[in-house]
């Protein structure tokens, strides 16, 4: 069969070609100024080989596989991560809910008088919510869908960031970075948070996927890509995140790099340097800044003008208020923290990874003297004008220090302010870990260890370090979910009870179910627990949030002017005139200046709801705080003890942080009796006294420090006479897993 032999040879050749590593792209081969980390300085005739000098043939997952791994973890974060910041709820979830469903709460930042929150950022996420409403049945499912989409965006940026590190720095460093991103508690929560700082964290990773590439004149991709994403994070997200682009600008203007190209014969040829190269770089950078600014700022201005009905440049307003607001304004009036706040916070969210990131600069200095060849600029014969690899490496490490120092010096500190630098913590720690590996290799060699012993020592030391860090982060994640996850469960219980006669159709879980608006909406009230409200996405369509007076004396949010209009019609069956609220989609409430709003955090008493108007109340009770006879304040009574007026519908356990040891409340420790978690039953009024007495007796005997967060319903006979207290179904109280599977399939299918 002679005719089959050529075909067999072609198949064998094709199979051999598939088994070979992919050729280095010319655009990639032209880049040679990134510092590459390795343990040898052997020259190479191939530029691609020179860039890949490493300890061993390190395997690293592809972009697609890395995305899938990260996205799986981000789906879990979307479903179980808590809402730890009330600003996330009232400044972002609530306006988004108003855009989607016509009602929600407004903060003073959205008043046209101040305009320091952009509707463009809210509108983008509202679009995600509208897409989610096509597939979801309840608003809670829309809420989780949006969080999953936030996790998907973060996973994409993380995977691209990781692959850039693998290609431009080192495969070992890339693998450490991947573990740090997936296994850290900080990234677990920040990746699905609906905050401008989280969005800027994503754009920072995308910007660094260009920053880590070397400067070059052959392509403008690095300059325009990094500038665009730094600008997007600063204008569309959080203005202060643009500070991280300063080292990039310095490198772009002062570091020439080694301009090379690969000709048609696969020979490396050096480009002739222009005497005006800095001027050319500055002109190109100015072009990138100008075009990026116009592309981002014009849509922002247009959207904000539509909502505020006046021209406002919100990023500038944010900077003016926070930096130049004066002594009576600005962030400091909302509270201050000690200088070590971010040190403690960084350790809680990244544990030993954060400590290693702090030491990364010192690690570089030590490596310069004890293992200088550990960092190389991949110089090959014939190349000149190579910049010190340690200078290039410092420009990649310094953004984290810039961010940490600037925000440590600010009196007002919040955990979310550090979100932008979270990926840089992982990057700095990964580079430092690789450098420390070189020290271990040399130290064990001094003591006479064989090559194999030294390699195994380095290998298992690294594995143990990453394993310990991941386990500590897992403990932190479980602590937050188990100890502080009650609010989402408590508010979800409101959906588990059958609607009363006001509902005009039986599908109560539909977020757009009809009800007779002549009777009015139910009021769910919060007092001292106002800052744990998980957003109106957890409230049925005929329930509104009311805030009652508590010991907090700052400015509270108010309801938006509802984007709903009353529509009346006659029911052909009963002959009664029924009133129903329908969407206007005019969004006129965004331009209304509500009285009482101010930028001084001064209390406005008109923002409160009288407790006599409340149909439901969410409150917490901490018995250990009153064991010594201390009486509750007048504004924060123990509502759960008022059995004459309140009826318990849902009980969930919540940690009493005030009476807990700091370490044990920060990390989940299995087997520790004082932190055992025993769920109480959902109880009606007749069962409440027995359950509560038993629980208090248990607290006294065991010294347990966790306490119940109470979901309390107003005891109004007309409203609750026939209200059933059925056991919640799995789909009702946790509606998101099936939705998460749908979202995961959609996103993963798009990654070919």
N, C-alpha and C positions, 0 to 999 in steps of 0.2 A: 504494500500500500504506500507507494511513494508520495501520493498526493496528500497523505495525512501527516507526513513528517514535518513539512514547513508549518502546518497548523499547530502541531505539538510544540515545535520550537518557539513559536510565537506565544503560546500559552505559558511555557516555562519562562520565557523572557519577561512576560507581563507579571507573572507571579513573583519573579526575582525583583522586579522594579517596585512592586507593592511592598515587599519586605524591607526595602531600603528606606532610611530616614528621609523625610522630605527635604528637598533642596532649599537652601536659604534664599529667600526672595531678595532681589537686587536692592529693593528699597531698604530692606533690613540689613543687608550686607554693607550698604553705604554708611550705616550708622556705626560709629566706632568710638564715641567719646564717653559712653557710659562706663562707670567703674564696674568691673566684674570681679567677684569675690572667688578666690580659689586658693589652693595650697601649693601651687607651683608657678614658676615664671618661665617655663620652657617656651621658646619661640615657635611660631607656626607659620608656614607659608600660606596658609589659607586664613582669610579674615574671619570667616564663619567659625573655623575651628578655634581661632584665637579668642573669640568672644565666649566660647563655651568651655574654657578651662575650669574644671571643677575637681572635687575630691574623687569622684567616681562617676560612673554613668548613672546619674540620678534620674529616676522616673518621676514625672509630674503629670497629674491628670490634665486632660484637654480642657479647653474652655467649656465645651458642652457638658462634660462630666462634672466639672467644678460647679457650673451653674445648677445642675440638678441636685448635687449634694447640698449646696447652700440654700436653694429654694425649698427643699424639703424641711430644713430647719426653720426657715422663715415662715412657712405655713404653720408650723407648731407655735411659733412666736405670735402669729396673728390670732390664733385661737385662744391661747392661754396667757399671753403677756398682759399684765395689768396696766391700767391707765394711771400712771403715777404722778402726773402733772395736771393740775386743774386748768392751767393755761391751754393745754392741748384740747380740753373739752370746750371751754367757754370761748376761746379765741379762734378755734378752727372747726371742731365738730359741730358746734351750734350754728354758726353762720352757714356751714354747708347744709345742715338739716333745713335751715330756713330757705335756702335756694331750692332744695329738692321738694320739701313738703309744705312750705308756706308759713311755718312757725318755728320759733326757737328763741334763744336768749342772745342779747346784744351786749357787748362790753363797750366801755367808753372809747376804746381804741378805734372802733368802727363808726363813731360819731363823725359826721362830716366836719364838725368843728375842729377835730384833731387829725383824723385820717392817717393813723400810723399802722394800719393793717391794709394789705392790698387785696382787693377782690379778685385780681387775676389769679393769685395763688389758690384762693377758695374755689373759683370757677373751674379750674383744672380738676380739682378733686371732686367737685360736684358732678362733672362729666363722668368720672369713674363710678360715682354712685348711681347715676342714671343708667349707665350700662349694666351695673349690677342689679338694678331693679327689674330689668328685662328677664332675668333668670331667677331672682329671689322672690320669695313669697312674703316675707316679713321684713320690717325695717332692721331687725337684729341681724338678719342674714345679709342685708345690704351693708351694714356696718362691718361685718367680718369679711365680706367680699372686698371692700375698700382696703382693709388692712392687708389682705392677701396680695392685692395689687401693689401696695406699698412695698411689701416684702419682695415681690417679683422684681420691681425696679431696683431695689437694693441688691438683690442677688445678681442681677445682670452687671451692675457696676462693680460689685465685689469680684465676680469672676473675671471681668476684664482687667481690673486692677491686679489680681493675682497672676494672670497670664503675662502681663507686662513685666512684672517682677521676674518671672521665670525666664523670659526672653532677653531682658535687658540687664539683669543683675546676676541671678544665679538660680538654678532649679531647686537647690536645697533651701535657700531663703524663701522661694515661692511656696514650697511645701509647708514650711513653718508658718508663713503668712496665712495660708489656707486653713490650717488647724486653728490659728488664733482667731480668725474671722468667724469660723463656724463654732468654735468652742467657748467663746467669751460671753459672759452675761451681759456686758455692755452692748455689744452688737446685737444680741438677741432682742433686747428691748428697743434700742434706738432704730433698728431697721424697719420696724412697723409702726413707729410713732408718727403721728400726723402733726409735725412741727417743722417750721422753716429750718431749724438747725439740723433736723434729720435729712431734709431735702438737700441742704448744703453739704452734708456729709456724703451724699450720693454724688453730687457734682464734683466734690473734691476728689473722690476716687476716679471719676472719669477724667478729670483734669490731670491727675497724676499718671494716668495711663499714657499721656503725652509727655508730661514733665520728665518721666524716667527715661525717655528716649533722648539721645544726644542732639545738641544743636546742629543744624545743617543748612546749607544754602540750596541743596538739591530739591527740597520740598518745603512747602509752607505748612504742612499738616501739623507739625509740632506747635508752631507759634499760634496758628489760628485755632487749633483744637483746644490747647490749654487755656488760651485767653477766653474763648467762648464759654467754656465750662466754669472757669473762675467767675466770669461775668454773670453767667446764669445763676450760679449759687448766690452771688452778691446782690443781684437786682431782683430776681424772682423769688429767692429764698431769704437769706439773712445777710444784710449788707456787710457785716463785719467779717464774714468768711473770706472776702476778697483779700484780706491781709495775708493769707497763706500763699498768695501768688507773688509776694515780694521776692523770695529767693529765686523763683523762676525768672523774673524780670532781670535780676542781677546776672544770672547765668546766661540769659539770652543776649545781654549787652556786653558782657565782659569775657565770657568764655567762648573762644573761637571754635574749639572742637577740632577734630581732624576730618577735613572734607575729603572724602574718597568716593570713588565710583568703581563699578565693575564693568569693564569694557566687553566687547563682543567675544573676546578670547578668554573671558573669565579671569583677566588679570586686574589686580588692584592698582588703580591709578589715582594719584593725588591731585586735587584741584589747586590751581594757582590762587594764592591769597590776594585779595584786593586790599590796597592800602586804606580804603574807605569802608572796610567791612563792618565796623561798629556803626557807622552812619547808616549803612544799608540795613543792618539789623534793627536799628532804632526806627527807621522808616517803616519797615515791615511790621514791627510791633505796634506802631501807631496805627497802621492800617487795620490790624487785627482788633485793636481796642475800639476804634471808631466804628467799624462794621458790626462788631459784636454788640456794642452799646446800642446802636440803632435797631438791630434785629431784635433785641430783647426789650429795650425801653419803650419803643413805639407801641407794641401790643399792650404792655402794662399800662401806659398812659391812657390808651383808648378804653380799656376795660374799666379802669378806675374812674375815668370821666363818665362813663355810662352809668355807673352805680352812684357815685357821689354827686353827679351833675355839676361838677366843677373840676377844673384842672388841678390835679394833685400828683406830685411825684413822691410816692410813699417811701421808697428807700431813703430819699433825702430827709423826709420827715422823721424817720426812725433814728437816723444819725443825729439830727438836730436835737431831738428830745432827749436821747440817751447820753449824748456827749456835751451838748451846749444848753441843756435845759435849765441850769441854775441850781442853787441850793434847795429850793422848794419843790423842784421837779426832778425828773430823771429816775433811774432805776433804784437809787439808794432809799427812796421813801417806801419801797416795798420790802425792806429788810436787808440786813447785812450778815455776812458770815466771816469767820476767822480765816487767816491766810492759808491754813492747812486743809481747808474744806475739800479742795480738788485732789489733794493727796489721798485723803481717806476715801473719797468717792471713787478715785481711780483704782484703788486697791480693791474696793468692794466689787467693782465691775470687771476688773481684769486681773486681780490678785498679783501673782508673781510676774505675770506678763508686763504689768504696769511698772513694777520695780525695775525690770530689765530695760524697759523703754526709757525710764529716767536715766539709767546708767549707760545708754547707748553711746553718748558722746564721749564718756570716759573710756568706754571699750575701744573706740576708734583711736584715741590718743595712745592707749596702752599698746594696741596692735601695731602702731607705727614704730614702736621700739622693740617689741619682743617678737613680732612676726610680720615684718614689713611687707613681705611678698604675698601676704594673705589677700591684700587688695591690689588689683592691677588694673591698668587702663588698656590692657590687651595690645600693647605696642608690638608691632611686627617690623621686620627689617625694612628700611626705607622710609619709615614714618618719622616725622619730625614734629616739633612744637606740641608735644603731648602735655596736657594739663595734668597736674598732680592728681592721682586718683582719690587721694584723701580730701582734696578740696571739692571735687565733684561729689563725693560721698557726703561730705558735710552739708552741701547745699540740699541734699535729699533728706537729711536728718533734722535740720534746723527748723523747718516749719512747725513741728510738734512743740519744740521749746518756745518758739515765738508765741504760739497760741496759749500755752500753759502760763507763761510769764505775764502776758498782757491781762488775762482774765484772773490770774491770782492777785494782781495788783488792784483789781476792781473790788470795792467793798461788797457790792451786791453779787451774790454767786448763786447759781442754780445748776443742777445736774445736767440739764439739757444744753447748757452753754458749752459743755465739753464734747457734745455729740460730734461736732464737725471734725474734731481731732481723733476720734476713735479709730479710724483706719490707720492713721499715722502712728498711733500707739502700737498697733499690731506690726506695722512696717519697721519701726525703730527696734522693737523687741526682736523681730525675726533676724534683722541684720546683726544685732548684738549677740544673739544666740549663735549665729554662724561664726562670729569672731571668737567667742568663748570656746567653741569647739576646737579652734586652732590652738588656743592656749592649752587645753586639756591634752591635745595630741602631743604638743611639745613637752609638757611637764611629765607625762608618762614616759616619754622617750628619755628624758634626763635620768629617770630612775631605772632605765635599762629594759623597759617593756618591749616586747617584740612588736613588729608591725601589726600582726593580727590582733594582739591584745590591745594595742592602742586604738585600732579601728573599732573593735567591739566596745571598748570603754566609751569612746566618743558616741557611738551609735546608741547605746542603751542609756547613757546619761541624758542625751537629747530626748529620747523617747519618754523617760521617766519625768523629765521636766514638763514636757507638753501634756503628759497624762495627768500629773498633779494639777496643773493649771486648769485643764478641762473639767476635772472632778470638782474642784473648788467652784468653778463657774456654774456647774450643774447644781451644786448645793445652794448657791445663791439664787438661781432661777427658781428652784423648788421652794425655797423659803418665801420668795415674793409671791409666787402663785398660791401656795398653801396658806400663808399667814395673812395675806392682804387681798386675796381674790374674792372676798365675800360680796363687794358691791355689785359686780356684774351678775352674780347669781341672784342676789336679792331683788334687783330691779327686773331681771328676767321673769321673776315669779308673777309680776303683774299681768303678763300675757297668759298665764295658766288658768286664770279665772274667767268664767263665762261672762259675757257682756250682759248688761241689763236690757230692759225693754227699749232703750233709746236706739239700740242698734237696728238698722233697717235691713240688714242682710246677715246671714248666719256665718259667713266666712270671717270670723273675728281676727284671724291671724293675717288677713290681708291688710297691708298698711293703709290702703285707701278705702277701707270699709265705710259705709255710709251710716250716719247717725243724725238724729233730729237735733239741729243746732239751737232750736228754740229753748231746749232744756239747759243748754250750756255744757261746758266741758267739766270733767272731774279735775280736781287739783291735788297733785302729789307734792307734799311739802318736805323741805329739808331745813334743818337748823344748823347745828354744829358740824353736821356731815355734808355740808354744801360742796366742799372741795373734792369729795369723792363721787359726785354725781357723774355717771359714765356717758351722759349725753342723751338728748331726746330721741335718739335712735332706739332706746330701750323703753320708750313710752308708747302706748297705743295711740291711735289717731285722735281719740277724744280725751286725752289726758294732757294737762299742762303742768309745768313745774312752778311751784311757788316757794319762795325763800322766806322763812320766818326769822325774826331777830335772834341772834346768838351773841356770844361775847366778842366776836370779831367786829371791829368798828371801822373797817375799810369800805371802799366803794364796791357795791355788788352789781352784777349785771341785771338788765331789765329785759322784758320780752320785746322782740322786734315788733314793729307794726306788721301785723299778719298780712301775708300776700294771698288772702282768701277773700272771696265775696260770697254773700248770702244769696242763695237761689231758692225760691219758694215754688211749690207745685202742689196740686191736689191729688191725693191718693185715690185712685179710682175704686179701690176696694172698700176703704173706710170712709171716704169722703172728707177726710181731715186735710187741712193745709199743713204741709210738712216743709220745714226749712232745712236746707242743706248747704254746707260751705264747700265751694269749689275754688280751684286755683285760678288766680288772675294772670300769673307770669308777667307782671309789670315790675316787680321788685322795687316799688316806690319807697318802701320802708328804709332802704339803704341811704336815702338822701334826707331823711327826717332827722332833725336835731331834737333829741329828747331832753326835757328839762332835768336837771340834777346831775348830768354827767360832767365830770371835771378831770383834769390831769394832775390833781394833787392828792389823789387817793382819799378824799374826804367823803365820809359816809353820807348817803342819800337815803333818808328814811322812807321815801316814796317807793323804794325798790322792794320793800318787804310786803309780805302777804300776812293778813291777820289769821291767826291760827284757827279761828272759828270757821274760816272758809275752806279748810283743808279736808279733803276726803281720805287721803292717805298720808302717811308720814314715815319717812325713813330716818331711823335714829340708831345710835349705839349706846350701850350701857357697859360701864367698866366698874364692877362692884369693888375690886381691890382698891380703887381710888377713894372709896368711902368707908373703908374698914376701920379707920381711926376716928370715925365720927365726923369727918369733914362733910359739910353740906354742899350740895351742888349750887351753882350760881342761879340767880333769878331768871337769866335768859337761857339757861341750859338745864332745865329740870330733867329728872329721870322719867321720861315719858313711859317707859316700859313698865314702871311701877304703878302708873295711873290706870288701874284696871276698871275704873268707873267710866273712862272715856275712850280707851283704846283697846283694840282687839288684835292680837298677834296673828299674822297670816304666814309669815316666812321667817325662819331663824337660820342664820349662818354664823359660823365661828370667825372671829377676827382677833388678831393679836393685840394685846395691850402693851404697846411699846414702852410706855412709861414705867411699867413694872417688870420689864424683861431685861435680862442681861444683854449687853450690846452685841457680843459675839454670837450668842445663841439665837437672837432675833434676826441677825443678818444672814446666817447660814443655816440651812436645814441639816440637822444631825440625826440620822436614824437611830432609834433605840433609846433616845433620851426621854425618860418618863415625863419630865416636867413639860415636854413639848409634844406629848401625844395628842393626836387630833381626833376628837370624838364628835361626830356630827349629831346635832339634835334633830328631832323630828319637826316637820312643819306642823304647827299646832293651831287649833282653833281656840277661841276664848275660853271654853270650858276646860281645856287641857293645859292651858298656859301656866296656871299657878303651880300645878304639880311638877311640870317640867322645869320651871325656873327654880323652884325650891330645891329640887334634886341637884340642879347644876351648881347653885350657890354652895350647897353642902359639899359637893365634890371639890370646888375651888378651895374651900377652907381646909379640907383634909389633905389635899395633895399639893397645894401651893401652886397650882397651874397658873400660867400667866396669859393664856389665850382666852378670849372672851367673845360673846356672841354679838354680831351686828344684827339689829332687829329691823324687820320690815313690818311696820305697824299700820293697821287700817283704822280709819275713823269709825267709831261705833255709832253708826247712824242707822236705826232700824229700817227706815224706808229704803235705804240703799242696799243693805246687806241682809235683808230678811231671808231671802232665798238663795243667797250666794253660796255656791258649793265650794268646798275646800278639797278638791280632788288632787291626787298625787300627780305632779308634773310628768309629762311624757318626755322621753329622751329628745325627740325632735323639737319640742317646744323650748326646753330649757337650754339645750345645747344645739342650736340649729345649724351650726357652721360646718361640722365635719363633712357632710355630703357636699356642701357648697365648696369647701376647700378642695375636695377631690375634683370637682368640675373645673375650678380655676386652675388647679395644678395640671390637669390634662390639657387645657387650652394653652397655657404658657409653655409647657414642655413640648407640645406639638409644634409650636412655632420655632423651636430651636432645632434646626436640622443639623 
